[in-house]
């Protein structure tokens, strides 16, 4: 669910397990602290961890410092990148013996989460719970894939379609360490670009890590700015 509250837009994942965060704000030095306190109170009362996405162009200029003072922890900065799908490859090229499998059921979620946990080096049990609920209740709402090398999941990624816009966004892209630099992430971008185009998208957006940014630049994505996740965990 997406809500606008004053000068803040927040996303609240359903089912008590989905991702929660502030995805846009238009604040000033006079309004920032009160808006931060309001969102902290809202998500704390729900018992939900949430993320405040701070973009390089956000105001006030010291928004990041204000969030840190309020108890948020900064994660590594990411590059905000966009590409027109017409200029991207849409035919995935994979190493021999490797295949892409669409995630459609609980078994697929298990494989996806295994690859994601190993690729990112951390587990996300609440996210797994969220995906399992989606495939049980509304499998068409989850556009996700897992790359399999034999019986082993080696990469996982997702696509979101933003209804009412021409944009899709890429998420995940976690590849296990010993399968990196083999073209797998590039193949998942092409695969998802093809799906996005078929669903009416003109553009793709990515919050790219330092690992994926060079690959995306070579594919045709442009860097528009930066975004830094600030995470708050209710006490």
N, C-alpha and C positions, 0 to 999 in steps of 0.2 A: 504494500500500500504506500502510495506517495502522498504526502501532505505538505501544504505550505502553511507555515505558522509565522506570521509577521514577515520578517525579512530572511527567513530560513526555509529551505526545502529539505525535508527529511524523508528517508525511505525506511519503512518498518517491515521486515521480513515476517511472513505469516507463519503460524504454527509454533511460535516460540523458539524457532531454531534458525530461521533465515537471517541473512545479513541485514544489519541495521546501520544507518549512518546519515550524516548531513552531507548532501551532495551539492548544495549551492547555498550561498549566502550573499547578502548585500548589506553589510554592516558598516558602522562608523565608530570612531573612538568613543562616542557617547552611548552607543547601543550595544557594542560587542559583548561586554562583560555580562549584561543582563540576559542577552540571548544565549550565551554559553551556559550560564547558570540554569536557564529554563530547560535547555536540552539535557543537561546533566540530571536535573530533577526528574524529567519525563522518563528517560530510559532507566534511571536508577529505580524508580517506582515499579517499572516493568521487570526489573532484574535482568536487564539485557545489556551486554557489551555493545558499544557502538563506535563507529569511526567517523571522524570529521575530516572530509577531504579538503585540504588547504591548497588552493591553486596559487601559482606565482603572482597572479594579478589581483588576488583577493585584497579587500580592504577590511579593516585598517591595516597598515603596513606591518604592525606588530601582532597580527592575529595569532600567529604561531606561538609567540611568547605568552600571549594571554591564555591560550589553550594549555600550554605546559604548566603555567602557574595554577590552572584549575585542576590539574591532576591527569592530563592526557599524556600519553607516551608516544613520541614520534617514531615512525618506522622509516625505512629508507625511501628517499625521494624517488619518484618515477617520472618518466617523460610522457607528457600528454601528446599523443600522436594520432593523426587522421590521414586517411587515403581515400581516393575515389576508387570504387570497386572496379570500374571499367579499366583501370590501369594496373590491376593486380593479376597475378596468375591465379587461375581457378581450377587447375588440374593438379592434384597432389602427386608428387613423385616420391616414392618410398624405397628404402633399401630392400633387397631381395629377402623374402620370407617375413616381411612385416606387413601388417594390414590395419586398416582403420575400422573400428566397430562402433556403431551408434549405441548410445546408452539409452535403453528402453525399459529396463526392469531392475529389480533389486540386485541381481547378479552383476549387471553392468555397472551399477553404482559402486558395488564392492570393488570391482576391478579399477574403476576410475579413481576411487579414493586411495587404493593401494599405490597407484602410480603418483598421485598428487602428494601423498604423505612422504613418499621416498624422494620425489623430485624437489619438494620444498623443504624437506628435512624437518617437518613438524606435522603433527596430526591436528585435525579439526573435527572433533566428534559431533559438534552441533551442526556443522555444515553437512556432514554425512547424514545426520538425522533429517535435515531439511530435504536433501536430495531423495532419500528413501520415501519421504512423504509425498514428494512430487510425483515420482513414478508410480506410486500406488494410487494416487487420487487424480492426477492430471498429467499423464506422461508426455503429452504434446507440449506442455509448457517448459519442459527441460530440453534444450538443444545442447547436447554434450556428446563427446566422443572419447574413446580410449584407443590408443595405439598398442597393438599386441605384437610381440615378437615371440612367435610360438604360443605358449600358454602364459607368458609373462606380460603384464601390463607395464609399458615403458614410458607412456606419455598420456596426459589427460588435459582436455581443454573444453571450453564452453563458448557459446554464442548467445547473446541476448538481442532480441529485436525490440526496438523502442517504437511502440505503436504511435501513429500520428506524426511520425517524423520519417526522414529518409536515412536514418542511422541505425546501424547495428554496432554492438561492441563486443570485443574479444576479451575473454577472461581465462584464467588458468594458464595453460601452456607449460605445465610442469613436466619436465623430462628427467628421468632418472640419470644419475651422473655418468654411468658407463655407456649410455646411448646418446649422449650429446654430441654435437658437431657431425651428425650423420644426415642432416636435412629433414629430421622428423618434425621439428617445430615449424619449419617453413611449409611442410606438407599440410600440417593442420591449419595453417592460415589460409592456404589455397582452398582446402576443403570447406572451411567455414565461410570463406568469401563467396563460394559458389552457392551455398545455402542462402546466405544473406541476399544475394542478387535475385535468387528465385523467389524470395519473399518480399521483393519490392524495395530493398535498400539500395541507396546510391553510394553511401559512405560507410566506412568502418572506423571505429575509434578504439584506441588501446591506451591503457596506463602501463607503460612499458618499463620493465626493470633494465638494469645495465646489461644484463645478459641478452635480453630479447631486442633491445633498441637497435643495435647494429644490423641484425637480421631484418627487422622491419624497414629500416632505412634503405637497405639494398632492394627490398621488394617494392618500394615506392611510397612508403609512409613519410609524412612530414612532421617534424617536431614543432608543436605550437607553443609549448611552455612546460611547466612542471606541476606536479601534484604530489603532495606529501600526506600520507595517512597519519592522522593523530587518533590514537585509540584510547577509549576510556572504559575501564572495567569497574562496575559498581562495587563499592566496598561492602 
